[in-house]
Amino acid sequence: MTTRLIIARPLPGTVGETRRVVHLFPLLADAAMPERLTAYCDATFGLGELELLERPLGMPCLICLQRSPRPASELPAAES
């Protein structure tokens, strides 16, 4: 099943400025937008708490980056 990636950060005032990092939220491609999103880092937010981004801007959530899947083209070739 295909997964799309939602890129968002908390809106100003929802968390402290140092915690307004850009999170990565997996969502099944054919699924409707849920009321709450859970990021790869397990942080959860309601849609009214997030600024949806078209591309990554600002400081990324390092845990989201570590836990997100990598494109197949970036995986090393299997050794024979």
Backbone bond lengths (Angstrom), bond angles and torsions (degrees), N, CA, C in turn:
res aa  C-N    CA-C-N  psi(-1)  N-CA   C-N-CA  omega(-1)  CA-C   N-CA-C  phi
1 M - - - 1.437 - - 1.527 109.00 -
2 T 1.312 117.47 138.27 1.455 122.50 -176.57 1.525 110.61 -82.28
3 T 1.314 114.92 139.55 1.459 121.47 178.21 1.515 109.14 -115.42
4 R 1.332 115.99 135.90 1.465 119.22 172.51 1.523 107.83 -102.27
5 L 1.291 115.90 162.08 1.452 121.91 -175.75 1.513 109.38 -115.41
6 I 1.328 116.50 123.46 1.453 122.43 174.77 1.527 106.38 -97.48
7 I 1.322 116.54 129.60 1.465 122.16 179.51 1.522 106.55 -110.94
8 A 1.338 117.07 123.11 1.456 120.13 -176.65 1.524 110.51 -156.60
9 R 1.324 114.47 160.60 1.463 120.27 174.26 1.527 107.80 -135.30
10 P 1.332 116.98 155.37 1.463 119.70 179.42 1.530 111.15 -61.15
11 L 1.314 115.31 143.12 1.462 120.88 177.06 1.527 110.36 -66.46
12 P 1.322 117.33 152.79 1.470 119.72 175.55 1.533 110.42 -54.90
13 G 1.318 116.04 136.15 1.459 121.09 179.14 1.515 114.63 92.13
14 T 1.347 118.25 -15.33 1.466 119.64 179.21 1.521 111.66 -83.53
15 V 1.320 116.52 -29.67 1.465 123.50 174.86 1.529 106.59 -141.99
16 G 1.325 117.13 168.24 1.459 120.24 175.44 1.525 110.69 -63.94
17 E 1.321 117.07 154.69 1.469 121.59 -176.39 1.526 112.72 -56.25
18 T 1.323 118.32 -36.08 1.469 119.69 -179.49 1.519 112.27 -70.91
19 R 1.332 117.87 -15.21 1.463 121.43 179.21 1.531 111.94 -101.53
20 R 1.325 118.04 6.27 1.471 121.62 178.40 1.525 110.03 -84.38
21 V 1.307 115.89 58.48 1.464 120.76 -179.93 1.524 109.39 -90.69
22 V 1.322 115.92 161.55 1.465 122.20 -178.95 1.525 108.93 -84.95
23 H 1.320 115.23 120.29 1.461 122.16 -179.53 1.523 110.35 -101.83
24 L 1.321 115.22 157.96 1.464 123.10 176.88 1.526 108.07 -113.57
25 F 1.334 115.96 124.11 1.455 122.16 -176.71 1.527 109.45 -117.28
26 P 1.341 118.40 115.47 1.462 119.87 176.83 1.524 110.04 -77.88
27 L 1.318 116.29 141.67 1.455 122.13 178.17 1.523 107.46 -146.49
28 L 1.321 116.98 132.42 1.462 119.77 177.47 1.523 109.07 -57.65
29 A 1.320 115.95 137.79 1.469 121.89 -172.96 1.521 112.90 -56.15
30 D 1.319 117.84 -36.84 1.464 119.91 -177.04 1.526 113.22 -97.21
31 A 1.333 117.81 6.49 1.468 121.49 -178.77 1.523 111.02 -84.60
32 A 1.320 115.40 147.44 1.463 120.99 173.76 1.533 108.08 -73.60
33 M 1.319 115.82 156.61 1.460 120.63 179.08 1.530 108.88 -66.89
34 P 1.336 118.00 120.60 1.467 120.42 -179.71 1.536 110.94 -75.83
35 E 1.328 115.84 167.36 1.468 120.39 178.07 1.528 111.27 -69.80
36 R 1.331 116.46 -31.20 1.467 121.41 178.27 1.524 108.75 -126.99
37 L 1.318 115.57 141.88 1.464 122.13 177.88 1.517 109.04 -114.04
38 T 1.323 116.01 142.14 1.458 121.53 176.21 1.522 108.34 -115.28
39 A 1.320 116.02 123.52 1.465 122.10 -178.86 1.523 110.56 -79.15
40 Y 1.327 115.80 166.89 1.467 120.70 175.90 1.526 111.47 -57.09
41 C 1.327 117.94 -27.00 1.472 121.61 -179.63 1.520 111.69 -84.63
42 D 1.336 117.88 2.48 1.466 126.13 -179.47 1.527 114.14 78.56
43 A 1.319 119.26 4.27 1.464 121.34 173.22 1.525 107.86 -70.83
44 T 1.326 117.21 139.92 1.468 120.94 179.32 1.522 109.65 -120.96
45 F 1.319 114.70 143.85 1.454 121.92 -179.10 1.517 109.52 -143.14
46 G 1.327 116.22 148.52 1.455 121.72 169.09 1.518 108.08 -81.37
47 L 1.322 116.74 157.00 1.463 119.68 -177.95 1.526 111.78 -60.38
48 G 1.328 118.23 -31.69 1.459 121.64 178.77 1.515 113.77 -72.80
49 E 1.332 116.95 -4.70 1.463 121.62 179.90 1.525 112.33 -103.12
50 L 1.345 116.87 -1.93 1.454 120.45 -172.48 1.522 113.28 -118.67
51 E 1.322 114.28 145.69 1.460 123.04 169.30 1.522 105.93 -100.07
52 L 1.336 117.01 108.17 1.462 120.57 -179.94 1.521 108.60 -74.75
53 L 1.324 116.34 135.79 1.457 122.10 -176.31 1.527 110.13 -116.38
54 E 1.319 116.25 145.81 1.460 121.00 176.28 1.518 111.72 -80.25
55 R 1.328 116.06 -23.64 1.460 121.89 179.56 1.521 107.57 -152.99
56 P 1.320 117.96 162.66 1.459 119.67 179.20 1.535 111.35 -62.43
57 L 1.300 116.33 129.78 1.464 123.44 176.50 1.518 107.68 -136.99
58 G 1.302 117.69 136.84 1.457 119.92 177.37 1.516 112.81 82.61
59 M 1.312 114.42 -165.66 1.465 122.06 -176.06 1.522 110.62 -75.31
60 P 1.339 117.63 126.80 1.469 120.00 178.77 1.529 111.39 -81.31
61 C 1.315 115.62 156.34 1.466 121.56 170.42 1.528 106.34 -76.71
62 L 1.313 116.42 117.04 1.471 119.84 -175.69 1.525 112.32 -65.73
63 I 1.319 117.22 -34.40 1.469 119.40 179.30 1.532 110.03 -68.00
64 C 1.338 117.19 -40.61 1.471 119.70 175.84 1.528 110.50 -58.91
65 L 1.327 116.56 -44.06 1.468 119.61 179.22 1.520 111.78 -62.35
66 Q 1.322 116.80 -42.53 1.467 120.69 -179.32 1.517 111.99 -65.61
67 R 1.317 117.70 -36.71 1.466 121.84 -175.27 1.527 114.08 -89.90
68 S 1.317 117.86 -12.49 1.463 119.83 -177.29 1.525 110.62 -74.96
69 P 1.325 117.24 146.09 1.463 119.77 178.80 1.522 110.94 -68.97
70 R 1.297 115.71 149.40 1.463 121.68 178.59 1.520 109.34 -95.87
71 P 1.323 117.43 147.09 1.471 118.94 175.14 1.529 109.99 -59.90
72 A 1.306 116.61 144.88 1.467 121.95 -177.95 1.530 110.93 -57.45
73 S 1.327 118.06 -31.36 1.458 120.73 -178.44 1.533 111.98 -67.35
74 E 1.345 116.91 -18.46 1.455 119.57 -179.96 1.523 113.04 -91.91
75 L 1.332 117.57 -8.73 1.458 120.46 -178.60 1.522 109.30 -75.26
76 P 1.322 117.51 142.38 1.467 118.90 178.60 1.523 111.00 -67.07
77 A 1.308 115.99 150.15 1.459 121.11 178.36 1.525 109.12 -68.05
78 A 1.316 115.97 142.96 1.465 120.79 178.10 1.522 109.10 -69.13
79 E 1.317 115.15 136.94 1.472 119.38 178.81 1.527 108.80 -82.97
80 S 1.336 116.68 141.61 1.464 119.49 178.79 1.489 111.64 -95.13
